[in-house]
Amino acid sequence: MSTFDWHSEALTRETPLNASYKMTQNVRRFMIGECGDDFAFDRAFMAWMKSGVPQTLGDLVDEWRKRHNR
């Protein structure tokens, strides 16, 4: 079984967050594309990410938009 390459794989809202998750430039580009140029990882958002609640990149997008009224 191959591991997911967070640096180069195509990302979608359905991409699962799993034990191999890495915060990469690829993830940042995806999040900016989904959330806009104002997107940034902040401490509270990153703590939520590590809480185990989000299951997919779509969950990350939805939560960031909720927190920033978008």
PyMOL Python script that loads the backbone (N, CA, C, O; Angstrom):
from pymol import cmd

cmd.read_pdbstr("""\
ATOM      1  N   MET A   1       0.842  -1.178   0.000  1.00  0.00           N
ATOM      2  CA  MET A   1       0.000   0.000   0.000  1.00  0.00           C
ATOM      3  C   MET A   1       0.891   1.246   0.000  1.00  0.00           C
ATOM      4  O   MET A   1       1.775   1.378   0.846  1.00  0.00           O
ATOM      5  N   SER A   2       0.664   2.137  -0.925  1.00  0.00           N
ATOM      6  CA  SER A   2       1.480   3.346  -0.992  1.00  0.00           C
ATOM      7  C   SER A   2       0.940   4.397  -0.027  1.00  0.00           C
ATOM      8  O   SER A   2      -0.246   4.409   0.302  1.00  0.00           O
ATOM      9  N   THR A   3       1.822   5.269   0.413  1.00  0.00           N
ATOM     10  CA  THR A   3       1.405   6.341   1.298  1.00  0.00           C
ATOM     11  C   THR A   3       1.016   7.559   0.476  1.00  0.00           C
ATOM     12  O   THR A   3       1.521   7.767  -0.627  1.00  0.00           O
ATOM     13  N   PHE A   4       0.135   8.341   1.014  1.00  0.00           N
ATOM     14  CA  PHE A   4      -0.342   9.546   0.351  1.00  0.00           C
ATOM     15  C   PHE A   4       0.759  10.599   0.410  1.00  0.00           C
ATOM     16  O   PHE A   4       1.325  10.840   1.476  1.00  0.00           O
ATOM     17  N   ASP A   5       1.065  11.222  -0.713  1.00  0.00           N
ATOM     18  CA  ASP A   5       2.091  12.256  -0.768  1.00  0.00           C
ATOM     19  C   ASP A   5       1.422  13.629  -0.681  1.00  0.00           C
ATOM     20  O   ASP A   5       0.902  14.143  -1.672  1.00  0.00           O
ATOM     21  N   TRP A   6       1.443  14.206   0.505  1.00  0.00           N
ATOM     22  CA  TRP A   6       0.797  15.496   0.734  1.00  0.00           C
ATOM     23  C   TRP A   6       1.476  16.625  -0.034  1.00  0.00           C
ATOM     24  O   TRP A   6       0.905  17.707  -0.176  1.00  0.00           O
ATOM     25  N   HIS A   7       2.672  16.388  -0.524  1.00  0.00           N
ATOM     26  CA  HIS A   7       3.395  17.414  -1.277  1.00  0.00           C
ATOM     27  C   HIS A   7       2.938  17.509  -2.727  1.00  0.00           C
ATOM     28  O   HIS A   7       3.008  18.584  -3.322  1.00  0.00           O
ATOM     29  N   SER A   8       2.469  16.399  -3.310  1.00  0.00           N
ATOM     30  CA  SER A   8       2.212  16.436  -4.748  1.00  0.00           C
ATOM     31  C   SER A   8       0.875  15.844  -5.201  1.00  0.00           C
ATOM     32  O   SER A   8       0.488  16.034  -6.354  1.00  0.00           O
ATOM     33  N   GLU A   9       0.170  15.141  -4.336  1.00  0.00           N
ATOM     34  CA  GLU A   9      -1.109  14.544  -4.743  1.00  0.00           C
ATOM     35  C   GLU A   9      -2.148  15.631  -5.026  1.00  0.00           C
ATOM     36  O   GLU A   9      -2.103  16.721  -4.455  1.00  0.00           O
ATOM     37  N   ALA A  10      -3.075  15.309  -5.912  1.00  0.00           N
ATOM     38  CA  ALA A  10      -4.209  16.207  -6.145  1.00  0.00           C
ATOM     39  C   ALA A  10      -5.105  16.167  -4.913  1.00  0.00           C
ATOM     40  O   ALA A  10      -5.454  15.090  -4.428  1.00  0.00           O
ATOM     41  N   LEU A  11      -5.474  17.332  -4.413  1.00  0.00           N
ATOM     42  CA  LEU A  11      -6.296  17.424  -3.209  1.00  0.00           C
ATOM     43  C   LEU A  11      -7.713  17.836  -3.576  1.00  0.00           C
ATOM     44  O   LEU A  11      -7.922  18.649  -4.477  1.00  0.00           O
ATOM     45  N   THR A  12      -8.678  17.268  -2.873  1.00  0.00           N
ATOM     46  CA  THR A  12     -10.086  17.630  -3.045  1.00  0.00           C
ATOM     47  C   THR A  12     -10.708  17.786  -1.667  1.00  0.00           C
ATOM     48  O   THR A  12     -10.083  17.477  -0.653  1.00  0.00           O
ATOM     49  N   ARG A  13     -11.929  18.262  -1.639  1.00  0.00           N
ATOM     50  CA  ARG A  13     -12.652  18.365  -0.370  1.00  0.00           C
ATOM     51  C   ARG A  13     -12.844  16.991   0.274  1.00  0.00           C
ATOM     52  O   ARG A  13     -13.017  16.893   1.489  1.00  0.00           O
ATOM     53  N   GLU A  14     -12.813  15.940  -0.532  1.00  0.00           N
ATOM     54  CA  GLU A  14     -13.018  14.589  -0.011  1.00  0.00           C
ATOM     55  C   GLU A  14     -11.731  13.922   0.465  1.00  0.00           C
ATOM     56  O   GLU A  14     -11.777  12.814   1.001  1.00  0.00           O
ATOM     57  N   THR A  15     -10.586  14.573   0.280  1.00  0.00           N
ATOM     58  CA  THR A  15      -9.316  13.983   0.710  1.00  0.00           C
ATOM     59  C   THR A  15      -9.361  13.763   2.218  1.00  0.00           C
ATOM     60  O   THR A  15      -9.570  14.711   2.976  1.00  0.00           O
ATOM     61  N   PRO A  16      -9.167  12.515   2.660  1.00  0.00           N
ATOM     62  CA  PRO A  16      -9.236  12.246   4.105  1.00  0.00           C
ATOM     63  C   PRO A  16      -7.996  12.718   4.843  1.00  0.00           C
ATOM     64  O   PRO A  16      -6.877  12.641   4.336  1.00  0.00           O
ATOM     65  N   LEU A  17      -8.225  13.209   6.057  1.00  0.00           N
ATOM     66  CA  LEU A  17      -7.113  13.532   6.944  1.00  0.00           C
ATOM     67  C   LEU A  17      -6.801  12.254   7.700  1.00  0.00           C
ATOM     68  O   LEU A  17      -7.661  11.700   8.385  1.00  0.00           O
ATOM     69  N   ASN A  18      -5.588  11.798   7.575  1.00  0.00           N
ATOM     70  CA  ASN A  18      -5.223  10.549   8.223  1.00  0.00           C
ATOM     71  C   ASN A  18      -3.906  10.732   8.967  1.00  0.00           C
ATOM     72  O   ASN A  18      -3.397  11.848   9.081  1.00  0.00           O
ATOM     73  N   ALA A  19      -3.368   9.647   9.464  1.00  0.00           N
ATOM     74  CA  ALA A  19      -2.140   9.718  10.260  1.00  0.00           C
ATOM     75  C   ALA A  19      -0.961  10.270   9.467  1.00  0.00           C
ATOM     76  O   ALA A  19      -0.003  10.768  10.058  1.00  0.00           O
ATOM     77  N   SER A  20      -1.015  10.192   8.149  1.00  0.00           N
ATOM     78  CA  SER A  20       0.103  10.693   7.340  1.00  0.00           C
ATOM     79  C   SER A  20      -0.043  12.173   6.978  1.00  0.00           C
ATOM     80  O   SER A  20       0.794  12.708   6.250  1.00  0.00           O
ATOM     81  N   TYR A  21      -1.104  12.854   7.478  1.00  0.00           N
ATOM     82  CA  TYR A  21      -1.338  14.258   7.128  1.00  0.00           C
ATOM     83  C   TYR A  21      -0.103  15.101   7.412  1.00  0.00           C
ATOM     84  O   TYR A  21       0.519  14.989   8.469  1.00  0.00           O
ATOM     85  N   LYS A  22       0.233  15.942   6.450  1.00  0.00           N
ATOM     86  CA  LYS A  22       1.323  16.910   6.587  1.00  0.00           C
ATOM     87  C   LYS A  22       0.822  18.267   6.110  1.00  0.00           C
ATOM     88  O   LYS A  22       0.150  18.366   5.083  1.00  0.00           O
ATOM     89  N   MET A  23       1.153  19.305   6.860  1.00  0.00           N
ATOM     90  CA  MET A  23       0.818  20.657   6.432  1.00  0.00           C
ATOM     91  C   MET A  23       1.899  21.072   5.429  1.00  0.00           C
ATOM     92  O   MET A  23       3.021  21.399   5.814  1.00  0.00           O
ATOM     93  N   THR A  24       1.549  21.055   4.149  1.00  0.00           N
ATOM     94  CA  THR A  24       2.501  21.338   3.079  1.00  0.00           C
ATOM     95  C   THR A  24       2.045  22.548   2.284  1.00  0.00           C
ATOM     96  O   THR A  24       0.939  23.052   2.477  1.00  0.00           O
ATOM     97  N   GLN A  25       2.901  23.006   1.396  1.00  0.00           N
ATOM     98  CA  GLN A  25       2.507  24.091   0.493  1.00  0.00           C
ATOM     99  C   GLN A  25       1.343  23.648  -0.388  1.00  0.00           C
ATOM    100  O   GLN A  25       0.507  24.471  -0.764  1.00  0.00           O
ATOM    101  N   ASN A  26       1.278  22.379  -0.718  1.00  0.00           N
ATOM    102  CA  ASN A  26       0.174  21.848  -1.503  1.00  0.00           C
ATOM    103  C   ASN A  26      -1.151  22.032  -0.743  1.00  0.00           C
ATOM    104  O   ASN A  26      -2.154  22.435  -1.332  1.00  0.00           O
ATOM    105  N   VAL A  27      -1.150  21.737   0.551  1.00  0.00           N
ATOM    106  CA  VAL A  27      -2.350  21.929   1.378  1.00  0.00           C
ATOM    107  C   VAL A  27      -2.682  23.413   1.463  1.00  0.00           C
ATOM    108  O   VAL A  27      -3.842  23.802   1.324  1.00  0.00           O
ATOM    109  N   ARG A  28      -1.669  24.237   1.692  1.00  0.00           N
ATOM    110  CA  ARG A  28      -1.898  25.686   1.775  1.00  0.00           C
ATOM    111  C   ARG A  28      -2.505  26.222   0.475  1.00  0.00           C
ATOM    112  O   ARG A  28      -3.436  27.026   0.515  1.00  0.00           O
ATOM    113  N   ARG A  29      -1.985  25.782  -0.680  1.00  0.00           N
ATOM    114  CA  ARG A  29      -2.551  26.216  -1.970  1.00  0.00           C
ATOM    115  C   ARG A  29      -4.006  25.779  -2.094  1.00  0.00           C
ATOM    116  O   ARG A  29      -4.851  26.549  -2.552  1.00  0.00           O
ATOM    117  N   PHE A  30      -4.301  24.544  -1.688  1.00  0.00           N
ATOM    118  CA  PHE A  30      -5.676  24.054  -1.735  1.00  0.00           C
ATOM    119  C   PHE A  30      -6.580  24.930  -0.858  1.00  0.00           C
ATOM    120  O   PHE A  30      -7.648  25.360  -1.293  1.00  0.00           O
ATOM    121  N   MET A  31      -6.145  25.189   0.369  1.00  0.00           N
ATOM    122  CA  MET A  31      -6.970  25.971   1.297  1.00  0.00           C
ATOM    123  C   MET A  31      -7.167  27.399   0.800  1.00  0.00           C
ATOM    124  O   MET A  31      -8.263  27.943   0.937  1.00  0.00           O
ATOM    125  N   ILE A  32      -6.147  28.017   0.231  1.00  0.00           N
ATOM    126  CA  ILE A  32      -6.296  29.362  -0.330  1.00  0.00           C
ATOM    127  C   ILE A  32      -7.280  29.325  -1.499  1.00  0.00           C
ATOM    128  O   ILE A  32      -8.107  30.225  -1.649  1.00  0.00           O
ATOM    129  N   GLY A  33      -7.188  28.289  -2.320  1.00  0.00           N
ATOM    130  CA  GLY A  33      -8.117  28.153  -3.441  1.00  0.00           C
ATOM    131  C   GLY A  33      -9.561  28.020  -2.985  1.00  0.00           C
ATOM    132  O   GLY A  33     -10.469  28.527  -3.644  1.00  0.00           O
ATOM    133  N   GLU A  34      -9.778  27.347  -1.871  1.00  0.00           N
ATOM    134  CA  GLU A  34     -11.130  27.126  -1.347  1.00  0.00           C
ATOM    135  C   GLU A  34     -11.628  28.278  -0.475  1.00  0.00           C
ATOM    136  O   GLU A  34     -12.819  28.587  -0.470  1.00  0.00           O
ATOM    137  N   CYS A  35     -10.713  28.912   0.262  1.00  0.00           N
ATOM    138  CA  CYS A  35     -11.103  29.902   1.269  1.00  0.00           C
ATOM    139  C   CYS A  35     -10.772  31.338   0.878  1.00  0.00           C
ATOM    140  O   CYS A  35     -11.297  32.276   1.480  1.00  0.00           O
ATOM    141  N   GLY A  36      -9.922  31.523  -0.105  1.00  0.00           N
ATOM    142  CA  GLY A  36      -9.543  32.867  -0.516  1.00  0.00           C
ATOM    143  C   GLY A  36      -8.165  33.252  -0.022  1.00  0.00           C
ATOM    144  O   GLY A  36      -7.553  32.554   0.787  1.00  0.00           O
ATOM    145  N   ASP A  37      -7.696  34.369  -0.521  1.00  0.00           N
ATOM    146  CA  ASP A  37      -6.341  34.836  -0.232  1.00  0.00           C
ATOM    147  C   ASP A  37      -6.116  35.179   1.240  1.00  0.00           C
ATOM    148  O   ASP A  37      -4.969  35.259   1.678  1.00  0.00           O
ATOM    149  N   ASP A  38      -7.187  35.384   2.011  1.00  0.00           N
ATOM    150  CA  ASP A  38      -7.047  35.708   3.425  1.00  0.00           C
ATOM    151  C   ASP A  38      -6.804  34.474   4.287  1.00  0.00           C
ATOM    152  O   ASP A  38      -6.585  34.590   5.492  1.00  0.00           O
ATOM    153  N   PHE A  39      -6.842  33.294   3.673  1.00  0.00           N
ATOM    154  CA  PHE A  39      -6.659  32.082   4.469  1.00  0.00           C
ATOM    155  C   PHE A  39      -5.301  32.087   5.161  1.00  0.00           C
ATOM    156  O   PHE A  39      -4.287  32.460   4.572  1.00  0.00           O
ATOM    157  N   ALA A  40      -5.304  31.667   6.420  1.00  0.00           N
ATOM    158  CA  ALA A  40      -4.072  31.457   7.176  1.00  0.00           C
ATOM    159  C   ALA A  40      -4.358  30.438   8.269  1.00  0.00           C
ATOM    160  O   ALA A  40      -5.458  30.394   8.820  1.00  0.00           O
ATOM    161  N   PHE A  41      -3.368  29.630   8.574  1.00  0.00           N
ATOM    162  CA  PHE A  41      -3.464  28.735   9.721  1.00  0.00           C
ATOM    163  C   PHE A  41      -3.167  29.567  10.961  1.00  0.00           C
ATOM    164  O   PHE A  41      -2.132  30.231  11.021  1.00  0.00           O
ATOM    165  N   ASP A  42      -4.056  29.543  11.953  1.00  0.00           N
ATOM    166  CA  ASP A  42      -3.753  30.198  13.223  1.00  0.00           C
ATOM    167  C   ASP A  42      -3.780  29.142  14.326  1.00  0.00           C
ATOM    168  O   ASP A  42      -4.201  28.009  14.093  1.00  0.00           O
ATOM    169  N   ARG A  43      -3.339  29.505  15.505  1.00  0.00           N
ATOM    170  CA  ARG A  43      -3.214  28.521  16.587  1.00  0.00           C
ATOM    171  C   ARG A  43      -4.533  27.843  16.924  1.00  0.00           C
ATOM    172  O   ARG A  43      -4.582  26.623  17.081  1.00  0.00           O
ATOM    173  N   ALA A  44      -5.587  28.613  17.034  1.00  0.00           N
ATOM    174  CA  ALA A  44      -6.886  28.031  17.404  1.00  0.00           C
ATOM    175  C   ALA A  44      -7.373  27.050  16.332  1.00  0.00           C
ATOM    176  O   ALA A  44      -7.896  25.982  16.647  1.00  0.00           O
ATOM    177  N   PHE A  45      -7.196  27.423  15.082  1.00  0.00           N
ATOM    178  CA  PHE A  45      -7.617  26.551  13.980  1.00  0.00           C
ATOM    179  C   PHE A  45      -6.772  25.280  13.962  1.00  0.00           C
ATOM    180  O   PHE A  45      -7.301  24.185  13.768  1.00  0.00           O
ATOM    181  N   MET A  46      -5.480  25.421  14.159  1.00  0.00           N
ATOM    182  CA  MET A  46      -4.606  24.250  14.147  1.00  0.00           C
ATOM    183  C   MET A  46      -4.912  23.334  15.329  1.00  0.00           C
ATOM    184  O   MET A  46      -4.846  22.113  15.193  1.00  0.00           O
ATOM    185  N   ALA A  47      -5.247  23.907  16.490  1.00  0.00           N
ATOM    186  CA  ALA A  47      -5.631  23.079  17.641  1.00  0.00           C
ATOM    187  C   ALA A  47      -6.897  22.303  17.314  1.00  0.00           C
ATOM    188  O   ALA A  47      -7.009  21.124  17.651  1.00  0.00           O
ATOM    189  N   TRP A  48      -7.851  22.957  16.661  1.00  0.00           N
ATOM    190  CA  TRP A  48      -9.079  22.267  16.265  1.00  0.00           C
ATOM    191  C   TRP A  48      -8.754  21.139  15.291  1.00  0.00           C
ATOM    192  O   TRP A  48      -9.311  20.046  15.397  1.00  0.00           O
ATOM    193  N   MET A  49      -7.850  21.401  14.338  1.00  0.00           N
ATOM    194  CA  MET A  49      -7.457  20.371  13.374  1.00  0.00           C
ATOM    195  C   MET A  49      -6.919  19.139  14.086  1.00  0.00           C
ATOM    196  O   MET A  49      -7.220  18.013  13.690  1.00  0.00           O
ATOM    197  N   LYS A  50      -6.134  19.341  15.123  1.00  0.00           N
ATOM    198  CA  LYS A  50      -5.501  18.235  15.843  1.00  0.00           C
ATOM    199  C   LYS A  50      -6.457  17.554  16.821  1.00  0.00           C
ATOM    200  O   LYS A  50      -6.112  16.533  17.416  1.00  0.00           O
ATOM    201  N   SER A  51      -7.657  18.113  16.990  1.00  0.00           N
ATOM    202  CA  SER A  51      -8.611  17.567  17.960  1.00  0.00           C
ATOM    203  C   SER A  51      -9.223  16.246  17.527  1.00  0.00           C
ATOM    204  O   SER A  51      -9.824  15.541  18.338  1.00  0.00           O
ATOM    205  N   GLY A  52      -9.072  15.908  16.252  1.00  0.00           N
ATOM    206  CA  GLY A  52      -9.667  14.674  15.755  1.00  0.00           C
ATOM    207  C   GLY A  52     -11.059  14.857  15.185  1.00  0.00           C
ATOM    208  O   GLY A  52     -11.640  13.899  14.674  1.00  0.00           O
ATOM    209  N   VAL A  53     -11.613  16.061  15.257  1.00  0.00           N
ATOM    210  CA  VAL A  53     -12.952  16.320  14.720  1.00  0.00           C
ATOM    211  C   VAL A  53     -12.965  16.276  13.199  1.00  0.00           C
ATOM    212  O   VAL A  53     -13.791  15.570  12.620  1.00  0.00           O
ATOM    213  N   PRO A  54     -12.064  17.020  12.523  1.00  0.00           N
ATOM    214  CA  PRO A  54     -12.144  17.023  11.062  1.00  0.00           C
ATOM    215  C   PRO A  54     -11.740  15.677  10.475  1.00  0.00           C
ATOM    216  O   PRO A  54     -10.796  15.039  10.941  1.00  0.00           O
ATOM    217  N   GLN A  55     -12.466  15.260   9.448  1.00  0.00           N
ATOM    218  CA  GLN A  55     -12.191  13.992   8.788  1.00  0.00           C
ATOM    219  C   GLN A  55     -11.652  14.156   7.375  1.00  0.00           C
ATOM    220  O   GLN A  55     -10.966  13.271   6.862  1.00  0.00           O
ATOM    221  N   THR A  56     -11.962  15.293   6.741  1.00  0.00           N
ATOM    222  CA  THR A  56     -11.552  15.541   5.359  1.00  0.00           C
ATOM    223  C   THR A  56     -11.071  16.984   5.212  1.00  0.00           C
ATOM    224  O   THR A  56     -11.268  17.812   6.101  1.00  0.00           O
ATOM    225  N   LEU A  57     -10.439  17.267   4.074  1.00  0.00           N
ATOM    226  CA  LEU A  57     -10.056  18.651   3.798  1.00  0.00           C
ATOM    227  C   LEU A  57     -11.292  19.535   3.681  1.00  0.00           C
ATOM    228  O   LEU A  57     -11.233  20.720   4.006  1.00  0.00           O
ATOM    229  N   GLY A  58     -12.401  18.981   3.227  1.00  0.00           N
ATOM    230  CA  GLY A  58     -13.648  19.739   3.174  1.00  0.00           C
ATOM    231  C   GLY A  58     -14.088  20.199   4.553  1.00  0.00           C
ATOM    232  O   GLY A  58     -14.612  21.303   4.697  1.00  0.00           O
ATOM    233  N   ASP A  59     -13.884  19.368   5.569  1.00  0.00           N
ATOM    234  CA  ASP A  59     -14.193  19.767   6.946  1.00  0.00           C
ATOM    235  C   ASP A  59     -13.339  20.963   7.356  1.00  0.00           C
ATOM    236  O   ASP A  59     -13.825  21.872   8.029  1.00  0.00           O
ATOM    237  N   LEU A  60     -12.071  20.965   6.953  1.00  0.00           N
ATOM    238  CA  LEU A  60     -11.196  22.104   7.263  1.00  0.00           C
ATOM    239  C   LEU A  60     -11.711  23.376   6.613  1.00  0.00           C
ATOM    240  O   LEU A  60     -11.784  24.428   7.248  1.00  0.00           O
ATOM    241  N   VAL A  61     -12.068  23.266   5.337  1.00  0.00           N
ATOM    242  CA  VAL A  61     -12.581  24.424   4.599  1.00  0.00           C
ATOM    243  C   VAL A  61     -13.842  24.959   5.272  1.00  0.00           C
ATOM    244  O   VAL A  61     -13.959  26.160   5.512  1.00  0.00           O
ATOM    245  N   ASP A  62     -14.780  24.069   5.575  1.00  0.00           N
ATOM    246  CA  ASP A  62     -16.047  24.492   6.178  1.00  0.00           C
ATOM    247  C   ASP A  62     -15.833  25.182   7.519  1.00  0.00           C
ATOM    248  O   ASP A  62     -16.458  26.204   7.804  1.00  0.00           O
ATOM    249  N   GLU A  63     -14.951  24.624   8.340  1.00  0.00           N
ATOM    250  CA  GLU A  63     -14.692  25.217   9.660  1.00  0.00           C
ATOM    251  C   GLU A  63     -14.011  26.576   9.520  1.00  0.00           C
ATOM    252  O   GLU A  63     -14.363  27.514  10.235  1.00  0.00           O
ATOM    253  N   TRP A  64     -13.048  26.698   8.617  1.00  0.00           N
ATOM    254  CA  TRP A  64     -12.369  27.984   8.449  1.00  0.00           C
ATOM    255  C   TRP A  64     -13.375  29.033   7.977  1.00  0.00           C
ATOM    256  O   TRP A  64     -13.384  30.158   8.476  1.00  0.00           O
ATOM    257  N   ARG A  65     -14.219  28.665   7.018  1.00  0.00           N
ATOM    258  CA  ARG A  65     -15.233  29.611   6.533  1.00  0.00           C
ATOM    259  C   ARG A  65     -16.193  30.009   7.651  1.00  0.00           C
ATOM    260  O   ARG A  65     -16.573  31.175   7.758  1.00  0.00           O
ATOM    261  N   LYS A  66     -16.584  29.049   8.477  1.00  0.00           N
ATOM    262  CA  LYS A  66     -17.479  29.336   9.605  1.00  0.00           C
ATOM    263  C   LYS A  66     -16.832  30.323  10.564  1.00  0.00           C
ATOM    264  O   LYS A  66     -17.472  31.275  11.012  1.00  0.00           O
ATOM    265  N   ARG A  67     -15.568  30.093  10.874  1.00  0.00           N
ATOM    266  CA  ARG A  67     -14.854  30.963  11.805  1.00  0.00           C
ATOM    267  C   ARG A  67     -14.638  32.369  11.248  1.00  0.00           C
ATOM    268  O   ARG A  67     -14.488  33.326  12.008  1.00  0.00           O
ATOM    269  N   HIS A  68     -14.622  32.490   9.936  1.00  0.00           N
ATOM    270  CA  HIS A  68     -14.343  33.778   9.298  1.00  0.00           C
ATOM    271  C   HIS A  68     -15.555  34.336   8.539  1.00  0.00           C
ATOM    272  O   HIS A  68     -15.428  35.211   7.683  1.00  0.00           O
ATOM    273  N   ASN A  69     -16.725  33.803   8.879  1.00  0.00           N
ATOM    274  CA  ASN A  69     -17.991  34.292   8.293  1.00  0.00           C
ATOM    275  C   ASN A  69     -17.960  34.366   6.781  1.00  0.00           C
ATOM    276  O   ASN A  69     -18.274  35.400   6.190  1.00  0.00           O
ATOM    277  N   ARG A  70     -17.577  33.255   6.156  1.00  0.00           N
ATOM    278  CA  ARG A  70     -17.501  33.226   4.692  1.00  0.00           C
ATOM    279  C   ARG A  70     -18.396  32.168   4.145  1.00  0.00           C
ATOM    280  O   ARG A  70     -18.469  31.989   2.929  1.00  0.00           O
TER     281      ARG A  70
END
""", "prot")
cmd.dss("prot")
cmd.show_as("cartoon", "prot")
cmd.util.cbc("prot")
cmd.orient("prot")
